[in-house]
Each structure stands twice: as structure tokens, then as C-alpha cells.
Amino acid sequence: MRRISQKDAEALECIYDRYERAVYSFAYRIVQDTMAAEEVVQELFLRVWNHAERYDQSQGKLSTWMFTITRNIAVDMLRRKSSRAPVDPTKDETLRGIPDMKANTEEQVTLNWERQRIKEAMDELREDQKQVIESIYFQGLTQHEVSERYSIPLGTVKSRVRLAIRQLHKKLAGAVRGENYL
């Protein structure tokens, strides 16, 4: 990150190569759209390039910092999208039915594998933790909104998020490093 803050393009390329797939998978899970997920990834790495000096290693791991920014970008995108006029759903369904001829089979297999790992990790959470994580990270609610919606004390929401993230981190740590478990 120090090298990126000094505008070393090779350093950014290394981080991009290491995290792009995992970040894309995470963004796609939130926005449920390939183009939007690609935009989220692009915006993330643009922010990393322009604001590398904001990363503080003493505050946490680089991957955690990047996934937090990814989540914020994706949630902002969903909020902007929901404030616009609704799109004709028949056009949307038609486009989804057309296969992407440019899709790289290896990348698709990797993305499917990563999605499966995330789904399995989410399924291992306790139901109360899963509810809070899905509400915050995939529906874009704030912790305060989750507290109000489900009548849970805010401190309990924060505890559930912290415990769930710790459990997910343990389960997915190898996937973020790019290790294969096949």
C-alpha cells in the first residue's frame, strides 16, 4: 500500500491480481448483476489507487479494508438504482437468457467455486447471525436499521456481526488467499 500511495502501478497490479476475483464475487453477491459487480470492482481499485494513504495497517488487514469499501460501493450502487424508475422486467429476463459467449470457462468455474464456499460458510452461521449478516451486507441495511427492523438491541446486532464475521473469516481465509481445496 505504501508503494501504491507513491503511485507504483506494479504494486496496484499485484493487489488487483490477488484480490480481483474474490472482490468481484463479493460484489456480485450484493448487486446480483455482472456489469454492476464489474463497476464496483473498478471503483474499488480506483479508490485504492487514489486513496492508498488512508489504509492503516494497525486498524486491520488489507483484505478487510478492501471488502468494507467494496460493500459500501455496492450498497451505494443499490440505493442509487432503487431510487430510479423501475426497469421493464421482460427486457431484463430476456437479456439474462442470452448466454455470454465471452465467458472464460476457468473463470466461471472459479467464481462458482468461490460462490459455493461463501454459501457454505454462510449456511454454517447460526440463524440469528446469518439474518444480521444478510441484512447488512446483502440488503444494504445499517446496523441501526437491523436493530429496529428485528427489535434487537443495537449492541446485540453489533455482537452478532462481529462473531459472524470472525467465523466467516476463519472459514474463508484460504479462499481469499487463493488456495484451492479441490
NORZICOR-V794861 format. One record per backbone hydrogen bond with DSSP energy under -1.0 kcal/mol. NH is the residue of the N-H (numbers start at 0). CO is the residue of the C=O. If there is no record, write none. Layout:
nh = (NH & NH)
co = (CO & CO)
This chain:
nh = (4 & 6 & 7 & 11 & 12 & 13 & 14 & 15 & 16 & 17 & 18 & 19 & 22 & 23 & 24 & 25 & 26 & 27 & 28 & 29 & 30 & 31 & 36 & 37 & 38 & 39 & 40 & 41 & 42 & 43 & 44 & 45 & 46 & 47 & 48 & 49 & 50 & 53 & 54 & 58 & 64 & 65 & 66 & 67 & 68 & 69 & 70 & 71 & 72 & 73 & 74 & 75 & 76 & 77 & 78 & 79 & 80 & 81 & 82 & 91 & 92 & 93 & 94 & 95 & 96 & 97 & 102 & 107 & 108 & 109 & 110 & 111 & 112 & 113 & 114 & 115 & 116 & 117 & 118 & 119 & 120 & 121 & 122 & 123 & 124 & 129 & 130 & 131 & 132 & 133 & 134 & 135 & 136 & 137 & 138 & 140 & 145 & 146 & 147 & 148 & 149 & 151 & 156 & 157 & 158 & 159 & 160 & 161 & 162 & 163 & 164 & 165 & 166 & 167 & 168 & 169 & 170 & 171 & 172 & 175 & 176 & 178)
co = (0 & 3 & 2 & 7 & 8 & 9 & 10 & 11 & 12 & 13 & 14 & 15 & 18 & 19 & 20 & 21 & 22 & 23 & 24 & 25 & 26 & 27 & 32 & 33 & 34 & 35 & 36 & 37 & 38 & 39 & 40 & 41 & 42 & 43 & 44 & 45 & 46 & 50 & 51 & 55 & 60 & 61 & 62 & 63 & 64 & 65 & 66 & 67 & 68 & 69 & 70 & 71 & 72 & 73 & 74 & 75 & 76 & 77 & 78 & 87 & 88 & 89 & 90 & 91 & 92 & 94 & 99 & 103 & 104 & 105 & 106 & 107 & 108 & 109 & 110 & 111 & 112 & 113 & 114 & 115 & 116 & 117 & 118 & 119 & 121 & 125 & 126 & 127 & 128 & 129 & 130 & 131 & 132 & 133 & 133 & 134 & 141 & 142 & 143 & 144 & 145 & 146 & 152 & 153 & 154 & 155 & 156 & 157 & 158 & 159 & 160 & 161 & 162 & 163 & 164 & 165 & 166 & 167 & 168 & 171 & 172 & 173)
